[in-house]
Amino acid sequence: MTAASVVAVDLGATSGRVVLGHVDTNRLDLDLVHRFANTPVPVRDGLRWNILGLYGEVLSGIRDALSREPGARSIGVDSWAVDYALIRGDRVLGNPFHYRDARTARGVDRVHARVPHAELYRRNGLQFLPFTTSYQLATEPQEMLGLADRMLLIPDLIGYWLTGRQGAEITNASTTGLLPLGADEWDRDLLERLGIPTHLTPPLIAPGETLGTLAGDTAAYVGAVGELPVVAVGSHDTASAVVAIPMTDPATAAYISCGTWGLVGLELERPVVTDAARQAGFTNERGVDGRTRFLHNVMGLWLLSESVRQWERESGRQVQLSELLACAALVPADRTAVFDVDDPAFAAPGDIPARIAAWYADRDLPAPASRPEFVRAIIESLAYAFARGIRTATGLTGRTVDTIHLVGGGSLNTLLCQRTADRAGIPVIAGPVEATALGNVLIQARTAGALPADADLETLRALVAATQPQQQYLPQPQHARLAS
């Protein structure tokens, strides 16, 4: 084995980063090269991503990474799921819509009028989420769909711009609602029933496959030396994050990938598509190496970050989240009742604290009276939803879980980690924070030969466990009465 440095492009729904990963059989570390905001833009027809601005930041980050490490072996791209661009020839037909745009509700009605969700679940195994790609496509004018040659999900679009090759990486494709369970080809019958032209779907590619090399003009712009491959990773950011969860035994561990969203679930060998799983809102998404990510989407730290943005808009001053969390920790846990973090009222951008207050008022419950109380209510409600999700997942699968791994930005939130352990009654191991970038790096490194080509996920995770900091949170007996 030879050591390798690789470039990981990790695009989240609120920020992006480009990192250098350095890997050999005893080393795994990250060097943050470039971080940037990912801010959607409201325009007359809805909420859209600034995709060209985003790509410009990606190129700047790759250029900076290659100036530090000219011998980097490859590039990999991951991002959030479901959103897409329509392509005609080499041209993008408009900036992609944001999944929080209100138009998605129209798509739900149009799809379910043709195919009920119960049938969709048997075909694709996906939890009902109104912004799933199939629902978004159902809102597109037929003339727009007819004009387009391809639909590319966000990381696939970035990969196409970098290499000139169009493809759909399979972990992200599995979130579209258009990929059948266990199949490696698109659901043509479903596409036709929904009125979506089948030619829009690009060829499927697997994590670890080389998409192509940097195209000439792009290679020159970023300063690449020689041919630089772009490797498909788990391009759905959660798929990459799960690769880097340091689970010693996936059969007895649950995970929470906590950032803008909280993804709560188990890693399985096979999907679970029972009526009970559908009614409980559990999804079956493809993982790297053929694993199944059996999980429930929880609103996540979006509630906290959007609340902070609202308070900054109101005050005209920056709000220090660390200070708010410290004050929230002093608020008694039972000061407010938990609220339903999955309520659709909290999905759109805007005044989240006012919507939380309205949620309580509608149920004749006292609302939080101060910012620290709002923060405490959010933390308690997230911890409750996480614990409930894990109990439901184990009940649906018959598994027994003795450890919860919490990765992503939420792993830095000590109050959230402790309250999740308390409410679940199970130890929480927090970290790594940059699980998504680490998973991206690991798949590239395996492809580059820095790790054995036959290394399974457990081998990759053992390297994470040996090299990345983690913090354990044990359930506190004095909080047992709040654990329901």
C-alpha positions as CSV (number, residue, x, y, z in Angstrom):
1,M,0.0,0.0,0.0
2,T,1.2,3.5,-0.8
3,A,0.0,6.7,1.0
4,A,-2.4,8.9,-1.0
5,S,-3.7,12.5,-0.7
6,V,-7.1,13.1,-2.3
7,V,-9.5,16.1,-2.7
8,A,-12.9,15.8,-1.2
9,V,-15.7,18.3,-2.2
10,D,-18.4,18.2,0.4
11,L,-21.5,20.3,-0.3
12,G,-24.0,20.7,2.4
13,A,-27.4,22.4,2.2
14,T,-26.1,25.5,4.1
15,S,-22.3,25.4,3.5
16,G,-19.6,23.7,1.5
17,R,-16.0,22.7,2.0
18,V,-13.1,21.4,0.1
19,V,-10.6,19.3,2.1
20,L,-7.4,17.4,1.5
21,G,-7.5,13.9,2.9
22,H,-4.3,12.1,3.7
23,V,-4.5,8.3,4.0
24,D,-2.5,5.2,4.4
25,T,-3.1,2.0,6.4
26,N,-2.3,3.8,9.7
27,R,-3.2,7.4,8.9
28,L,-6.4,9.3,8.2
29,D,-6.5,13.1,8.5
30,L,-8.1,16.0,6.9
31,D,-6.8,19.4,6.0
32,L,-9.5,22.0,5.4
33,V,-8.7,24.0,2.4
34,H,-11.7,26.1,1.6
35,R,-15.1,26.7,3.3
36,F,-17.9,28.7,1.8
37,A,-21.6,29.5,2.4
38,N,-24.3,27.8,0.3
39,T,-27.1,30.4,0.2
40,P,-30.2,29.9,-1.9
41,V,-31.7,32.8,-3.8
42,P,-35.5,33.7,-3.8
43,V,-36.5,34.7,-7.3
44,R,-39.9,35.3,-8.9
45,D,-40.6,31.7,-9.6
46,G,-39.4,30.2,-6.3
47,L,-36.3,29.4,-4.2
48,R,-33.3,28.3,-6.3
49,W,-29.7,27.3,-5.7
50,N,-26.9,29.6,-6.9
51,I,-25.4,26.7,-8.7
52,L,-22.8,28.7,-10.7
53,G,-21.6,30.5,-7.6
54,L,-21.4,27.1,-5.9
55,Y,-19.4,25.6,-8.7
56,G,-17.1,28.6,-8.7
57,E,-16.3,28.0,-5.0
58,V,-15.7,24.3,-5.8
59,L,-13.1,25.2,-8.5
60,S,-11.4,27.7,-6.1
61,G,-11.2,25.0,-3.5
62,I,-9.8,22.4,-5.8
63,R,-7.2,25.0,-7.1
64,D,-6.1,25.8,-3.6
65,A,-6.0,22.1,-2.7
66,L,-3.8,21.3,-5.7
67,S,-1.5,24.2,-4.9
68,R,-0.9,22.6,-1.5
69,E,-0.7,19.0,-2.8
70,P,0.1,18.8,-6.5
71,G,0.3,15.1,-6.2
72,A,-3.3,14.6,-5.2
73,R,-4.5,11.3,-6.6
74,S,-8.2,12.1,-7.3
75,I,-11.3,14.2,-6.6
76,G,-14.6,13.1,-5.1
77,V,-17.8,15.1,-4.8
78,D,-20.7,14.6,-2.4
79,S,-23.8,16.8,-1.7
80,W,-27.3,16.8,-0.3
81,A,-29.8,14.7,-2.1
82,V,-33.0,15.1,-4.3
83,D,-32.3,18.4,-6.1
84,Y,-31.4,18.3,-9.8
85,A,-30.6,20.3,-12.9
86,L,-32.1,19.7,-16.3
87,I,-29.6,19.7,-19.1
88,R,-29.9,20.2,-22.9
89,G,-26.6,19.6,-24.7
90,D,-24.0,21.2,-22.5
91,R,-26.4,23.9,-21.1
92,V,-28.2,23.9,-17.8
93,L,-31.9,24.9,-18.2
94,G,-32.1,27.3,-15.3
95,N,-30.7,27.2,-11.8
96,P,-31.9,24.2,-9.8
97,F,-34.8,24.6,-7.4
98,H,-34.2,24.3,-3.7
99,Y,-36.0,21.3,-2.1
100,R,-37.7,23.7,0.4
101,D,-39.4,25.6,-2.4
102,A,-43.2,25.5,-2.0
103,R,-43.8,24.0,-5.5
104,T,-43.1,20.5,-4.3
105,A,-46.7,20.2,-2.7
106,R,-48.2,20.3,-6.2
107,G,-46.0,17.4,-7.3
108,V,-47.2,15.2,-4.4
109,D,-50.8,15.5,-5.5
110,R,-49.9,14.8,-9.2
111,V,-47.8,11.7,-8.4
112,H,-50.2,10.2,-5.9
113,A,-53.1,10.6,-8.3
114,R,-51.3,8.2,-10.6
115,V,-49.4,6.0,-8.1
116,P,-50.4,5.8,-4.4
117,H,-47.6,6.1,-1.9
118,A,-48.2,2.5,-0.6
119,E,-47.3,1.3,-4.1
120,L,-44.4,3.7,-4.4
121,Y,-43.0,2.3,-1.1
122,R,-43.1,-1.2,-2.3
123,R,-41.2,-0.2,-5.4
124,N,-38.6,2.2,-4.0
125,G,-38.7,1.8,-0.2
126,L,-38.7,5.6,0.5
127,Q,-40.2,7.4,3.4
128,F,-42.8,10.0,2.3
129,L,-41.0,13.3,1.9
130,P,-42.7,16.0,-0.2
131,F,-39.5,17.1,-1.8
132,T,-38.4,13.7,-3.2
133,T,-37.1,14.1,-6.8
134,S,-40.1,12.3,-8.4
135,Y,-42.4,14.9,-6.8
136,Q,-40.3,17.8,-7.9
137,L,-40.1,16.5,-11.5
138,A,-43.9,16.2,-11.5
139,T,-44.1,20.0,-11.2
140,E,-42.0,20.6,-14.3
141,P,-43.9,21.8,-17.4
142,Q,-44.0,19.1,-20.0
143,E,-42.3,21.3,-22.6
144,M,-39.4,21.8,-20.2
145,L,-39.0,18.0,-19.7
146,G,-39.3,17.5,-23.5
147,L,-36.6,20.1,-24.1
148,A,-34.1,18.5,-21.7
149,D,-31.7,15.7,-22.6
150,R,-30.8,14.7,-19.0
151,M,-31.6,15.2,-15.3
152,L,-28.5,15.4,-13.2
153,L,-28.5,15.4,-9.4
154,I,-26.2,18.1,-7.8
155,P,-23.0,16.0,-7.3
156,D,-23.5,14.4,-10.7
157,L,-23.8,17.9,-12.3
158,I,-20.6,19.0,-10.6
159,G,-18.9,15.8,-11.8
160,Y,-20.2,16.4,-15.3
161,W,-18.8,20.0,-15.4
162,L,-15.4,18.6,-14.1
163,T,-15.1,15.7,-16.5
164,G,-17.7,16.0,-19.4
165,R,-19.2,12.6,-18.4
166,Q,-22.9,12.3,-17.3
167,G,-23.8,9.7,-14.8
168,A,-25.9,9.1,-11.7
169,E,-24.1,7.7,-8.7
170,I,-26.3,5.1,-7.2
171,T,-26.5,6.1,-3.5
172,N,-27.9,9.5,-4.5
173,A,-30.0,8.0,-7.3
174,S,-31.7,5.9,-4.7
175,T,-33.2,9.0,-3.1
176,T,-35.1,10.1,-6.2
177,G,-37.9,7.6,-5.9
178,L,-37.2,6.4,-9.4
179,L,-34.8,3.5,-8.6
180,P,-36.4,0.2,-7.7
181,L,-35.3,-1.7,-4.6
182,G,-32.3,-3.9,-5.3
183,A,-32.1,-3.0,-9.0
184,D,-29.3,-1.4,-10.9
185,E,-31.5,0.2,-13.5
186,W,-34.1,3.0,-13.4
187,D,-37.8,2.2,-13.0
188,R,-38.9,2.8,-16.6
189,D,-42.5,1.7,-15.9
190,L,-42.8,4.2,-13.1
191,L,-41.2,7.0,-15.1
192,E,-43.7,6.4,-17.9
193,R,-46.7,6.3,-15.5
194,L,-45.6,9.6,-14.1
195,G,-45.1,11.2,-17.5
196,I,-41.3,11.7,-17.0
197,P,-39.3,11.0,-20.2
198,T,-37.1,8.0,-19.6
199,H,-34.2,9.5,-21.6
200,L,-33.7,12.0,-18.8
201,T,-32.1,9.4,-16.5
202,P,-28.3,9.0,-17.0
203,P,-26.4,5.8,-16.7
204,L,-25.9,4.6,-13.1
205,I,-22.4,4.4,-11.6
206,A,-21.2,2.9,-8.3
207,P,-19.1,4.4,-5.5
208,G,-15.4,3.7,-6.3
209,E,-15.9,4.0,-10.1
210,T,-13.9,6.6,-12.0
211,L,-16.2,9.0,-13.6
212,G,-13.5,10.5,-15.8
213,T,-10.5,12.9,-15.6
214,L,-10.6,16.6,-15.3
215,A,-11.4,18.2,-18.7
216,G,-8.7,20.2,-20.4
217,D,-9.8,23.7,-19.7
218,T,-10.9,22.8,-16.1
219,A,-7.6,21.0,-15.5
220,A,-5.7,24.1,-16.6
221,Y,-7.9,26.4,-14.5
222,V,-7.3,24.5,-11.3
223,G,-3.6,23.8,-12.0
224,A,-3.8,20.0,-12.3
225,V,-0.6,18.2,-13.2
226,G,-1.3,15.4,-15.6
227,E,-4.6,13.5,-15.7
228,L,-6.5,13.8,-12.5
229,P,-9.4,11.3,-12.0
230,V,-12.8,12.3,-10.5
231,V,-13.9,9.3,-8.6
232,A,-17.6,8.5,-7.7
233,V,-17.9,8.3,-3.9
234,G,-21.1,7.9,-1.9
235,S,-22.3,11.1,-3.5
236,H,-25.3,11.4,-1.1
237,D,-23.6,13.1,1.8
238,T,-25.3,10.7,4.3
239,A,-24.0,7.7,2.4
240,S,-20.5,9.1,2.8
241,A,-21.1,9.9,6.4
242,V,-22.2,6.4,7.2
243,V,-19.0,5.0,5.7
244,A,-17.1,6.9,8.4
245,I,-19.2,6.0,11.4
246,P,-16.8,4.1,13.7
247,M,-19.2,1.1,14.3
248,T,-17.3,-2.0,15.5
249,D,-20.5,-4.0,15.0
250,P,-23.2,-2.5,12.8
251,A,-25.6,-5.2,14.0
252,T,-25.7,-3.7,17.5
253,A,-25.3,0.0,16.7
254,A,-27.6,2.8,15.6
255,Y,-26.4,6.0,14.0
256,I,-27.5,9.6,13.9
257,S,-25.9,11.8,11.2
258,C,-26.8,15.2,12.5
259,G,-26.5,18.4,10.5
260,T,-29.2,20.4,8.8
261,W,-31.1,17.2,8.9
262,G,-30.9,14.4,11.5
263,L,-30.8,11.0,9.8
264,V,-31.6,8.3,12.4
265,G,-31.3,4.7,11.7
266,L,-29.5,1.4,11.2
267,E,-27.3,-0.2,8.6
268,L,-28.9,-3.3,7.1
269,E,-28.0,-5.9,4.6
270,R,-31.5,-5.8,3.0
271,P,-34.4,-3.3,2.8
272,V,-37.4,-3.4,5.1
273,V,-40.6,-2.5,3.2
274,T,-43.3,-3.6,5.5
275,D,-46.5,-1.6,6.0
276,A,-45.3,-0.8,9.5
277,A,-42.0,0.6,8.2
278,R,-43.9,2.8,5.7
279,Q,-46.4,4.0,8.3
280,A,-43.5,4.8,10.7
281,G,-41.8,7.0,8.0
282,F,-38.7,4.9,7.5
283,T,-36.7,5.0,4.3
284,N,-34.5,2.4,2.6
285,E,-31.6,4.2,0.7
286,R,-28.6,2.6,-0.9
287,G,-25.4,2.7,1.0
288,V,-21.8,2.1,-0.2
289,D,-20.9,-1.5,-1.0
290,G,-24.5,-2.6,-1.3
291,R,-25.6,-1.8,2.3
292,T,-29.0,-0.4,3.1
293,R,-29.4,2.8,5.1
294,F,-32.7,2.2,7.0
295,L,-33.5,5.5,8.5
296,H,-35.9,8.2,9.4
297,N,-35.4,11.9,8.4
298,V,-35.7,14.3,11.3
299,M,-35.7,18.1,10.8
300,G,-32.3,18.4,12.5
301,L,-30.2,21.4,13.4
302,W,-32.0,23.4,10.8
303,L,-34.4,24.4,13.6
304,L,-31.6,25.8,15.6
305,S,-29.7,27.5,12.8
306,E,-32.8,29.1,11.3
307,S,-33.9,30.3,14.7
308,V,-30.5,32.0,15.1
309,R,-30.8,33.6,11.7
310,Q,-34.3,35.0,12.7
311,W,-33.0,36.5,15.9
312,E,-30.1,38.1,14.0
313,R,-32.6,39.6,11.5
314,E,-34.6,41.0,14.4
315,S,-31.7,42.4,16.4
316,G,-29.4,43.3,13.6
317,R,-26.6,41.8,15.6
318,Q,-24.7,38.5,15.5
319,V,-26.0,35.9,17.9
320,Q,-23.5,33.6,19.6
321,L,-24.8,30.1,19.5
322,S,-22.3,28.9,22.1
323,E,-23.6,31.4,24.6
324,L,-27.2,30.4,23.9
325,L,-26.4,26.8,24.4
326,A,-24.6,27.5,27.6
327,C,-27.7,29.3,28.9
328,A,-30.0,26.6,27.5
329,A,-28.2,24.0,29.6
330,L,-29.3,25.9,32.7
331,V,-32.9,25.7,31.8
332,P,-34.7,22.8,33.5
333,A,-35.3,20.0,31.0
334,D,-39.0,19.8,31.9
335,R,-39.6,23.6,31.6
336,T,-41.3,23.0,28.3
337,A,-43.0,20.1,26.6
338,V,-41.3,18.6,23.5
339,F,-42.8,19.7,20.2
340,D,-43.0,17.7,17.0
341,V,-39.9,18.6,15.0
342,D,-41.2,16.8,12.0
343,D,-44.2,19.1,11.7
344,P,-44.3,20.5,8.1
345,A,-44.8,24.0,9.5
346,F,-41.0,24.0,10.3
347,A,-39.8,23.0,6.8
348,A,-39.7,26.4,5.0
349,P,-37.2,29.2,5.8
350,G,-38.4,32.0,8.0
351,D,-39.4,32.7,11.6
352,I,-39.0,29.3,13.2
353,P,-39.4,30.6,16.8
354,A,-42.8,32.1,16.0
355,R,-43.9,28.8,14.4
356,I,-42.7,26.9,17.5
357,A,-44.7,29.3,19.7
358,A,-47.7,28.8,17.5
359,W,-47.3,25.0,17.7
360,Y,-47.6,25.3,21.5
361,A,-50.4,27.8,21.4
362,D,-52.5,25.6,19.1
363,R,-52.3,22.9,21.8
364,D,-52.9,25.1,24.7
365,L,-49.4,24.6,26.0
366,P,-47.1,27.2,27.4
367,A,-44.5,28.3,24.8
368,P,-40.9,29.1,25.6
369,A,-40.5,32.6,27.0
370,S,-36.9,33.4,26.2
371,R,-34.2,32.5,23.6
372,P,-32.5,30.0,26.0
373,E,-35.9,28.4,26.6
374,F,-36.5,28.1,22.8
375,V,-33.1,26.5,22.4
376,R,-33.7,24.1,25.2
377,A,-37.0,23.2,23.7
378,I,-35.4,22.5,20.3
379,I,-32.6,20.4,21.9
380,E,-35.1,18.4,24.0
381,S,-37.4,17.9,21.1
382,L,-34.6,16.7,18.8
383,A,-33.3,14.3,21.4
384,Y,-36.8,12.9,21.9
385,A,-37.2,12.5,18.1
386,F,-33.8,10.8,17.9
387,A,-34.5,8.4,20.7
388,R,-38.0,7.6,19.4
389,G,-36.5,7.0,15.9
390,I,-34.0,4.5,17.3
391,R,-36.7,2.7,19.3
392,T,-38.9,2.5,16.2
393,A,-36.0,1.2,14.0
394,T,-35.1,-1.5,16.4
395,G,-38.8,-2.5,16.8
396,L,-39.2,-2.7,13.0
397,T,-36.1,-4.8,12.5
398,G,-35.9,-6.9,15.7
399,R,-32.4,-5.6,16.4
400,T,-31.0,-4.8,19.8
401,V,-28.8,-1.7,20.0
402,D,-26.2,-1.0,22.7
403,T,-24.5,2.0,21.1
404,I,-25.6,5.1,19.3
405,H,-23.0,6.8,17.1
406,L,-23.8,10.5,16.5
407,V,-21.7,12.1,13.8
408,G,-21.6,15.4,11.9
409,G,-22.0,18.9,13.3
410,G,-24.4,17.8,16.0
411,S,-21.6,15.8,17.6
412,L,-20.2,19.1,18.9
413,N,-23.4,19.9,20.7
414,T,-22.7,18.4,24.1
415,L,-26.2,19.2,25.4
416,L,-27.8,17.4,22.5
417,C,-25.5,14.4,22.8
418,Q,-26.2,14.0,26.5
419,R,-29.9,14.4,26.2
420,T,-30.1,11.9,23.4
421,A,-28.3,9.4,25.6
422,D,-30.6,10.2,28.5
423,R,-33.8,9.9,26.5
424,A,-32.7,6.8,24.6
425,G,-31.2,5.1,27.7
426,I,-28.2,4.1,25.5
427,P,-24.6,5.4,25.4
428,V,-23.9,7.9,22.7
429,I,-20.5,8.1,21.0
430,A,-20.1,11.5,19.4
431,G,-17.8,12.0,16.5
432,P,-16.2,12.3,14.0
433,V,-17.5,15.8,13.2
434,E,-16.4,15.6,9.5
435,A,-17.8,12.2,8.9
436,T,-19.1,13.0,5.4
437,A,-15.7,14.3,4.2
438,L,-14.0,11.3,5.8
439,G,-16.2,8.9,4.1
440,N,-15.6,10.6,0.8
441,V,-11.9,10.4,1.3
442,L,-11.9,6.8,2.3
443,I,-13.7,5.6,-0.8
444,Q,-11.2,7.6,-3.0
445,A,-8.3,6.2,-1.0
446,R,-9.5,2.6,-1.5
447,T,-9.8,3.3,-5.2
448,A,-6.4,4.9,-5.3
449,G,-4.7,1.9,-3.7
450,A,-3.8,3.6,-0.4
451,L,-6.1,1.0,1.3
452,P,-6.6,-2.6,0.2
453,A,-9.0,-2.8,-2.8
454,D,-11.0,-5.5,-1.0
455,A,-11.2,-3.5,2.3
456,D,-14.8,-3.7,3.6
457,L,-16.6,-1.0,5.4
458,E,-15.6,-2.4,8.8
459,T,-12.0,-2.1,7.8
460,L,-12.5,1.5,6.8
461,R,-14.3,2.2,10.0
462,A,-11.6,0.7,12.1
463,L,-9.2,3.3,10.7
464,V,-11.7,6.0,11.6
465,A,-12.0,4.6,15.1
466,A,-8.2,4.5,15.5
467,T,-7.5,8.0,14.2
468,Q,-10.5,10.3,14.9
469,P,-11.5,11.8,18.3
470,Q,-14.7,10.6,19.9
471,Q,-16.6,11.5,23.1
472,Q,-18.8,9.1,25.0
473,Y,-22.0,10.2,26.8
474,L,-23.6,7.8,29.3
475,P,-27.3,8.0,30.2
476,Q,-27.8,9.8,33.5
477,P,-30.1,7.8,35.8
478,Q,-31.5,11.0,37.4
479,H,-33.1,11.8,34.0
480,A,-34.7,8.5,33.6
481,R,-38.2,9.9,34.0
482,L,-37.6,12.1,31.0
483,A,-36.5,9.3,28.8
484,S,-40.0,8.4,27.3
